[in-house]
Amino acid sequence: MLQRIILSLLLATWFYVDCNPGPIDDIAVDRYFIPKRCVREVKSGDFVRYHYNGTFTDGKRFDSSYDRGAAFFGQVGHKWQFAGVDKGILGMCVNERRRITVPPHLAYSSQAAGGTVPPDTTLVFDLVLLDVFNRADQVQTKVISTPKDCKRSVMRTDFVRFHFNGTLLDDTVFDSSYKRSQTQDSVVGEGLLIKGLDEGLLGMCVGEIRHFIIPPFLAFGEKGYGTDIPPHASVVYHILLEDLHNPKDDIIVEVKETPEPCARKSIAGDYIRYHYNASFLNGNTFDSSYQHNQTYNTYIGLGYMIAGIDKGLQGVCTGERRRIILPPHLAYGQQGAGKDIPGSAVLVFDIHVIDFHNVKDPVQVEILHKSEMCNETSEVNDFIQYHYNCSLLDGTLLFTSKDYEAPQDVLLGGGKIIDGLDEGLRNMCVGERRTVIVPPHLGHGEKGAGIVPGSAVLRFELELMSLQKGVPEGYLFVWLEDSPVQLFEALDINQDQQVPLEEFSQFIKQQVLEGKGRLKPAQDPESVIIDMFKNQDRNADGLITLDELKLKADEDAEKARHEEL
């Protein structure tokens, strides 16, 4: 009965049998397949896993590990197997195939094994070595490649994301993150990974590739894992570190370029426009405003962006370039975003600040040149001519008056140009040059206009070329000196107690010529005079009489008195 039990287990529970006296024949070893690569050879004291077929010399099989679906596992030189096999396996490499012929005295000797192996029988074992390790082994690490610029490496309690191919020592694949199209994510040094990986990942840089051979007692041990990793199996990992952070990390800001001078820095509540390239730590890009051909526009510090960007954009200058590195808890967290940003991903934003403003910002004026001989300046209702260049704050030219034959002209306060430019053109002397910065709420607003982007801060370079002083709103003519005491008599040139258009026109033109009065600019003088005449010819008979004639100022004063009553 005992022999039958031994037979059924056979090589899985071989006993070492001392040889009996008799002829001493040694084992015969046929190394009929030797792999090109041999990492290590079996030595006494090593633990081995192998599959085998056991036959007699006539080829008849009496046992097979394949039939049991489990490889043999044992320690060499410690009587875990026949003495002949113990000797024949020495020097063997993983994936090597040997045929070991064992004489009886190095096998069962004169004893029979159950009813299967007769006494004094020579046995043949056809082996393929699957695994070999020693209790003294450590994790074997081979660095395949390391990035040139490594600013940080893995430490205990860091959270890592890595891709891997996992095989047994005989190259049998048991898992691959690439096949799942998803990284393996874990904290290092907290027992969430097998001990060998916890140890092997330390010191790795993002982008680094390492090759690990991990003995079973630092891997999945005596139980293995599932159906793919058998008990007592060494495992091999080929790992690419994709990502690395610590839950205690804050954002990292690297200023690449700061313009000089920097008039002011952004604060919470500002509205900002910026371009960006967004990537992972491994350099792979997942988004870019340049690809969308438009800036990203939003408020700073009000929660409209992911927390890390919200924080990283405070304190920037217009035109500044900076890199912001965001740990996942200040980005998209464990869930990620869409199909492009995986969970727990560290993000890198390379940012170029185009402009920013605050709804409280005024028009900014910088005078570049002003003549010392300046007796009058532009104001509301004046008609002016000016040259200009209009650009974005990053220097992109939008418009220039040089594209036209003559300077631009406008009646200040007439609502024909954006409010900020209208304000920036006031209080200028002829020949003066200035730079004017116009925030969007005084420019083209959130929607923009034509090639002007929405919410764009504009920069104007201005030069005042000419100035015609205007008249107050609602007036067509103003006196620059006191009007004649007897105005009707002055108008009534032929003294016939009535003033036709011809006399009226002659009188007004004479006042303008002598510098005593001024017509409303930017309009045909004849048309303005006709309008003035019609205002006084109250009965529309083509003549102005003494009763009809009233100065605009007197009319306004009379209206004011009526309103008070």
DAMO-V883777 format. One record per helix or strand. SS is the DSSP state (a for helix, b for strand). FROM is the first residue (numbers start at 0). LEN is the number of residues. If there is no record, write none. Layout:
# DAMO-V883777
ss->(SS;SS)
from->(FROM;FROM)
len->(LEN;LEN)
This chain:
# DAMO-V883777
ss->(a;b;b;b;a;b;a;b;a;b;b;b;b;b;b;b;a;b;a;b;b;a;b;b;b;b;b;b;a;b;a;b;a;b;b;b;b;b;b;a;b;a;b;a;b;b;b;b;a;b;a;b;a;b;a)
from->(1;27;46;60;64;71;82;96;103;112;116;122;139;152;158;172;176;183;194;204;208;215;224;228;234;251;270;284;288;295;306;320;327;336;340;346;363;382;396;400;407;418;432;439;448;451;457;476;486;498;500;516;524;543;551)
len->(12;6;10;4;4;4;6;6;3;1;1;11;6;1;10;4;4;4;6;1;6;3;1;1;11;6;10;4;4;4;6;6;3;1;1;11;6;10;4;3;4;6;6;3;1;1;11;3;5;1;13;3;12;1;13)
